[in-house]
Amino acid sequence: MLPPLDPTQPLQFLINGAAGSQDAQAKSALVQAELQAAGRTGDLLFCKPEELAAAARRAAAQALALRSAVVAVGGDGTLNTVAQAAHASGCAMGVVPLGTFNYFARTHGIPTDPAQAVRLLLRAVPAPVQVAGINDRVFLVNASLGLYPDLLQDREAYKARFGRSRWVAMVAACATLLRAQRKLRLHIEMGGSARDVQTLTLFVGNNRLQLEQFGADPRDTVAGTPGHGSVAALMLKPIGTLPMLGLMLQGALGRLGEAAGVESFEFQHMVVRPTKAPGQHHVSVAYDGEVARMRVPIDFRVLERPLYLLQEPKALQSAESAQHFSTTPSP
């Protein structure tokens, strides 16, 4: 059942940043301007990164009590933290994306322009969207073991030293890939079968847009498609430096699925156990741009309960699509 949404009640905006900071003030001014223009109200809640999870739980509980919604204002990490709380409470959640790629927002028709995203929130309605789980955490876009968590940690180190830009992120990614020699030995159980594999990384995607941009969209092997009934797994077989350079090029060109060293498949539930160190109790994992240590075995699954995301009403979506179709010139 969809959570009720009372448009007279204030939306609960979670802003990742200390109140009074320049960044937080800029985000606050943007949200307040749109609320004022629409004659609506909202509670703007500021918090430091280490306080975000607790603040999100309180905001989600308040939103549920008010028949309102909690809104994440920020990048992938902020969206994920707020989604944990919204999914657990069952309240509606809105998104004002401020990330680099914004795969989650773009997939669900949320504008990447923050002002437009706030305007959409003020007319949006809750709609169920698929989320996936890795152990006890929710993830919206992707989760992984092996090379990808290393890449994210290297990227943060490069950003701290050289600044935040796409070029810095690209250089960090190249450095990680070129020194990638550590192999994961995994025991995988899925659909009543089991096998042992060696891989540099196990990447699980819940977002078809991201998979399509990689050129790694798997064949339909279970009901639904990634993000709509299933999730997709990509495994990168251990390869040398020169093949790795070729693989990087194919990924940049959106042809990763054509590479001989990449295996892809779909699933709804998969259990993974590292076998190289039988006594190992925890492993580094990445989910939606965050890195954490999780206890093994690692359990990936499509979650039964959806996330109730604020989206454009379906009637407006259909009208806008029809208008676009009628005004688009024929080729």
C-alpha positions in Angstrom: 0.0 0.0 0.0 1.3 3.4 -0.9 2.1 5.8 2.0 -0.4 8.7 2.3 0.9 12.1 1.2 -0.7 15.3 2.6 0.5 18.3 0.5 -0.4 20.7 3.3 2.3 19.2 5.5 6.0 20.2 5.3 8.4 18.0 3.4 11.5 16.9 5.5 14.6 18.0 3.6 17.9 16.3 4.7 20.9 18.5 3.7 24.3 17.0 4.2 26.3 19.9 5.6 26.7 21.9 8.8 24.1 24.7 9.2 25.8 28.0 8.3 28.4 26.5 6.0 28.5 28.1 2.5 27.5 24.9 0.8 24.6 24.3 3.1 23.4 27.9 2.7 23.4 27.6 -1.1 21.3 24.4 -1.0 19.0 25.9 1.6 18.5 29.1 -0.5 17.6 27.0 -3.5 15.0 24.9 -1.7 13.5 27.8 0.1 13.1 29.9 -3.1 11.2 27.1 -4.8 9.0 26.4 -1.7 8.2 30.1 -1.4 7.3 30.4 -5.1 4.9 27.5 -4.8 3.4 28.6 -1.4 4.5 25.4 0.3 6.5 24.7 3.5 9.3 22.5 4.3 11.6 21.7 7.2 15.2 22.1 6.3 17.4 19.8 8.4 21.2 20.2 8.4 23.6 17.7 9.6 27.3 16.7 9.4 28.1 13.5 7.4 28.6 11.5 10.6 25.2 12.6 11.9 23.3 11.9 8.6 22.1 8.4 9.4 20.6 9.3 12.8 19.1 12.5 11.4 17.5 10.5 8.4 15.9 8.1 10.8 14.3 10.9 12.8 13.2 12.7 9.7 11.7 9.6 8.2 9.7 9.0 11.4 8.5 12.6 11.4 7.5 12.3 7.7 5.5 9.2 8.4 3.7 10.8 11.3 2.9 13.9 9.3 1.8 11.9 6.2 4.6 13.7 4.4 8.0 12.7 2.8 11.7 12.8 3.6 13.8 14.4 0.9 17.5 13.7 0.3 19.5 16.7 -1.0 22.9 15.6 -2.2 25.0 13.0 -4.0 24.9 9.2 -4.0 26.0 8.7 -0.4 23.3 11.1 0.9 20.6 9.4 -1.2 21.6 6.0 0.0 21.6 7.0 3.7 18.2 8.6 3.5 16.9 5.6 1.5 17.9 3.3 4.3 15.7 5.2 6.7 12.8 5.7 4.3 12.8 2.1 3.3 12.9 0.9 6.9 10.0 3.2 8.0 7.9 2.9 4.8 7.6 6.6 4.3 7.8 8.4 1.0 11.1 9.7 -0.2 12.0 12.5 -2.5 15.3 13.3 -4.3 17.1 16.5 -5.1 20.2 15.1 -6.9 23.6 16.9 -6.6 25.9 14.1 -7.6 28.1 13.6 -10.7 26.3 10.9 -12.6 22.9 10.8 -10.8 21.9 7.4 -12.2 19.1 6.8 -9.7 17.5 10.2 -10.3 17.8 10.0 -14.1 16.4 6.4 -14.3 13.3 7.5 -12.4 12.6 10.7 -14.4 13.9 13.2 -11.7 15.6 16.3 -13.2 19.3 16.7 -12.5 18.8 20.4 -12.2 18.2 20.9 -8.4 15.6 23.7 -8.8 13.6 21.6 -11.3 13.8 18.6 -9.0 12.3 20.6 -6.1 9.5 21.8 -8.4 8.7 18.2 -9.3 8.6 17.2 -5.6 5.8 19.7 -5.0 3.5 18.0 -7.5 4.9 14.4 -7.2 3.2 11.3 -5.8 4.7 8.2 -4.2 5.4 5.3 -6.6 7.1 2.0 -5.8 10.6 1.4 -7.2 12.8 -1.6 -6.8 15.7 -1.5 -4.4 18.3 -4.2 -3.7 20.0 -5.4 -0.5 23.6 -6.4 0.4 23.4 -8.0 3.8 21.4 -5.5 6.0 22.0 -2.5 3.7 19.8 -1.1 0.9 21.5 -0.1 -2.3 19.9 1.9 -5.1 22.4 1.7 -8.0 25.2 -0.8 -7.4 27.2 -2.9 -4.9 30.4 -4.7 -5.3 33.4 -6.7 -4.0 37.0 -6.6 -5.0 38.4 -4.1 -7.5 35.5 -1.5 -7.3 35.8 -0.8 -3.5 39.6 -0.3 -4.1 38.8 2.1 -6.9 36.5 4.2 -4.7 39.0 4.4 -1.9 41.8 5.4 -4.3 39.4 8.0 -5.8 38.8 9.6 -2.4 42.5 9.7 -1.7 43.3 11.4 -5.1 40.4 13.9 -4.5 41.8 14.8 -1.1 45.2 15.5 -2.7 44.4 17.0 -6.1 40.8 18.3 -5.8 37.4 17.1 -7.0 37.0 16.8 -10.7 36.2 14.1 -13.4 39.8 14.2 -14.5 41.0 13.4 -11.0 38.5 10.6 -10.8 39.7 9.2 -14.2 43.3 9.3 -13.2 42.5 7.5 -9.9 40.5 4.8 -11.8 43.4 4.2 -14.2 45.9 3.9 -11.4 43.7 1.4 -9.6 43.0 -0.7 -12.7 46.7 -0.9 -13.8 47.8 -2.2 -10.4 44.9 -4.6 -10.0 46.4 -8.0 -9.4 44.6 -9.2 -6.3 42.3 -12.1 -7.2 39.0 -12.9 -5.4 38.2 -16.5 -4.9 34.5 -16.8 -4.4 32.0 -19.5 -3.7 28.7 -18.4 -5.2 25.3 -20.0 -4.5 22.4 -19.0 -6.7 19.1 -20.6 -7.7 19.9 -24.0 -6.1 23.3 -24.2 -7.8 26.8 -23.4 -6.6 30.2 -22.8 -8.2 33.7 -21.5 -7.4 35.1 -18.6 -9.4 38.2 -16.4 -9.5 37.6 -12.7 -10.4 39.1 -9.2 -9.9 35.7 -7.8 -9.0 32.1 -8.8 -8.6 29.8 -5.9 -9.5 26.0 -6.0 -8.9 23.9 -3.4 -10.7 20.3 -2.4 -9.9 20.2 0.4 -12.5 19.7 -0.4 -16.2 20.9 3.1 -17.3 24.3 2.5 -15.8 24.6 -1.0 -17.3 23.6 0.4 -20.7 26.3 3.1 -20.5 28.9 0.4 -19.7 27.6 -1.6 -22.7 27.2 -4.5 -20.2 23.4 -5.1 -20.1 23.0 -8.8 -19.6 20.7 -11.1 -21.5 17.3 -11.7 -20.0 17.7 -14.8 -17.9 15.1 -14.2 -15.2 11.7 -12.5 -15.1 12.0 -8.7 -15.4 15.1 -6.7 -16.2 17.8 -5.1 -13.9 15.9 -2.7 -11.7 12.5 -4.2 -12.7 12.4 -7.7 -11.1 16.1 -8.6 -11.1 19.6 -7.3 -10.6 22.6 -7.9 -12.8 26.1 -9.2 -11.9 29.3 -8.5 -13.8 32.5 -10.5 -13.1 35.9 -9.5 -14.4 38.3 -12.4 -14.9 41.9 -12.0 -13.8 43.9 -10.5 -16.7 47.3 -8.8 -17.3 48.1 -5.1 -17.7 47.7 -4.8 -21.5 44.4 -6.7 -21.6 43.3 -4.4 -18.8 44.0 -1.3 -20.9 41.9 -2.8 -23.7 39.1 -3.5 -21.2 39.2 0.1 -20.0 38.9 1.3 -23.6 35.9 -1.0 -24.2 34.2 0.3 -21.1 34.8 3.9 -22.1 33.3 3.2 -25.5 30.2 1.5 -23.9 31.2 -2.0 -25.2 32.2 -3.7 -21.9 29.7 -6.6 -22.6 31.7 -7.5 -25.8 34.9 -8.1 -23.8 36.1 -11.7 -23.5 37.1 -11.2 -19.9 33.7 -10.2 -18.6 30.9 -12.5 -17.6 27.4 -11.1 -16.9 24.2 -12.6 -15.7 20.9 -11.7 -13.9 19.6 -13.0 -10.6 17.2 -12.3 -7.7 19.2 -13.8 -4.8 22.8 -14.7 -4.6 25.1 -15.7 -1.6 28.8 -15.1 -1.9 31.6 -16.5 0.3 35.3 -15.7 -0.1 37.3 -18.9 -0.1 40.9 -17.7 -0.2 41.0 -17.0 3.5 38.5 -19.4 5.2 38.9 -17.7 8.6 38.0 -14.3 7.1 34.9 -12.9 8.8 34.6 -9.5 7.1 35.3 -8.1 3.6 35.3 -4.6 2.1 32.2 -3.9 0.0 31.1 -0.8 -2.0 27.5 0.3 -2.3 26.3 3.5 -4.0 29.7 5.1 -3.7 30.3 4.2 -0.1 32.8 1.6 1.3 32.2 -0.5 4.4 33.3 -3.7 6.0 30.6 -6.4 6.0 30.4 -9.8 7.6 30.6 -12.8 5.3 28.7 -14.5 3.7 27.6 -11.6 1.5 23.9 -11.8 0.6 22.7 -10.0 -2.5 19.0 -9.9 -3.2 16.1 -8.0 -4.8 14.1 -6.7 -1.8 10.4 -7.5 -1.5 9.5 -4.1 -0.1 9.9 -1.3 -2.6 11.1 2.2 -1.9 8.2 4.7 -2.3 9.8 7.4 -4.4 8.2 10.8 -5.2 7.8 10.9 -9.0 5.8 12.7 -11.6 2.2 11.5 -11.6 1.7 8.9 -14.3 -1.0 11.0 -16.1 1.4 13.9 -16.5 4.2 11.5 -17.6 1.9 10.1 -20.3 0.8 13.5 -21.4 4.3 14.9 -21.7 5.5 11.8 -23.6 2.6 12.1 -26.0 3.3 15.8 -26.5 7.0 15.0 -27.1 6.1 12.3 -29.6 3.7 14.6 -31.5 6.2 17.5 -31.7 9.2 15.4 -32.6 9.9 15.7 -36.3 10.0 12.5 -38.3 13.5 11.3 -39.4 
